[in-house]
């Protein structure tokens, strides 16, 4: 009989469900270090929440362990890459907390609008100051939502029921999709911020979102606006927010998540006025805890008893021979997706992946998923992998399709990607040199042989003498080394594209100087993984 370890506090409904399914279940809390590692080896599966920490050391000798389920969304306490390398499936329950988080967002919004906590405190201290706590109604007000994922959509739906005007900002939601859902679309933070009465964030914490709301952004909001964060600590600059509350730059804030948790005594928000703070309660309802417990139990039972894998956050089971055959192309496909995501202008509507030559006869679903993962992870970052990439794309209204052309062209095998946005279509194609080195061989109408790795700078220009030397001089003056250079053109003296692989990111001043050349039309800097670094969900190199 398969054995399941419950290594964290879990609602009884989930434990009962596992036992009723015929599994042997043991509950052992407080395990860590070598004791945890030794215990894990004795079980086929494990269910955790935010504790304990399942590290690479814990999984070095996994024994009979085959699956880990997180009763919740985040898997920060699980070394997913180590689990993948050991063939252990890691699953989570992304939908269980959705309603709870959406409702907590609305609770903070209402508390701010009607000044609930201030009035409660004054009344309990003996005051009766009705005129001091005049609120504002929600009907007719504008709610800005950054991030229209599961929780963002539920917040939007509830806000519409409160007769609020909803304006959304999401790089993967087109204006047509927003209109279909009954919302308006903002194209940028600059467009969104000045018009909102309330702003709520529902984005993961990544390099792109860290500190996305700081002093400059707060300064663009109405002085009567209020901001809510039930997403991730760190997406709002807490010091800047506290200062904006002190100066009256904004009217209020409701914050459930913090850059450092538990909340530290020196956090400036503790001393700020007009702020409602809660200790990361977004998922803390009886129903949510029971839901994620049941979902985790069902995931484990389906895996152990029926061999089904759902909500996996690492690579799905793939035949070893098939994986060995396409593995280098998985990395190439992902890099093309990352490239397209950074070159795309506007919201992405659809993407097509075309497999040419020898790849036309392969099972390319894996490659399409890898391309989609790259396309999304640049902005979503958290939790995008082979399993969920296409679902996440579909939720954002992005159509993903694939086709094959068996006829060989210039290369034995090639992946061509076409990404359509509201502002046009970008074509990028790549192949492998020596069966292992990913190369960019086409961008738009231009042919070239460029390295698909590291920091890259693309500049469209007229093919005129001295321009390449001009660019090289600028980077030399800024002490940025050019590792590789590729130029693609259609005809001498006509349109061309230059691609530089740089040893370090160029400073903004250098990029601006390049852009200033009269024969250079546009400049884009792209960051790809370094050479040889494979996707984390592929189990390392």
Secondary structure, 3 states (H helix, E strand, C coil): CCEEEECCCCCHHHHHHHHHCCCEEEECCCCCHHHHHHHHCCCCEEEECCCCCECCCCCCCCCCCCEEEECCCCCCCECHHHHHHCCCEEEECCCCCHHHHHHHHHHHHHHHHHCHHHHHHHHHCCCCCHHHHCCCCCCCCEEEEECCCHHHHHHHHHHHHCCCEEEEECCCCCHHHHHHHCCEECCCHHHHHCCCCEEEECCCCCCCCCCCECHHHHHCCCCCCEEEECCCCCCECHHHHHHHHHHCCCCEEEECCCCCCCCCCCCHHHHCCCEEECCCCCCCCHHHHHHHHHHHHHHHHHHHHHCCCCCECCCCCCCHHHHHHHHHHHHHHHHHHHHHHHHCCCCEEEEEEEEEEHHHHCCCHHHHHHHHHHHHHHHHCCCCCCCCHHHHHHHCCCEEEEEEECCCCCCCEEEEEEEEECCEEEEEEEEEECCCEEEEEEECCEEEEEECCCEEEEEEEECCCCHHHHHHHHHHHCCCCEEEEEEEECCCCCEEEEEEEECCCCCHHHHHHHHCCCCEEEEEEEECCCCCCCCHHHCCC
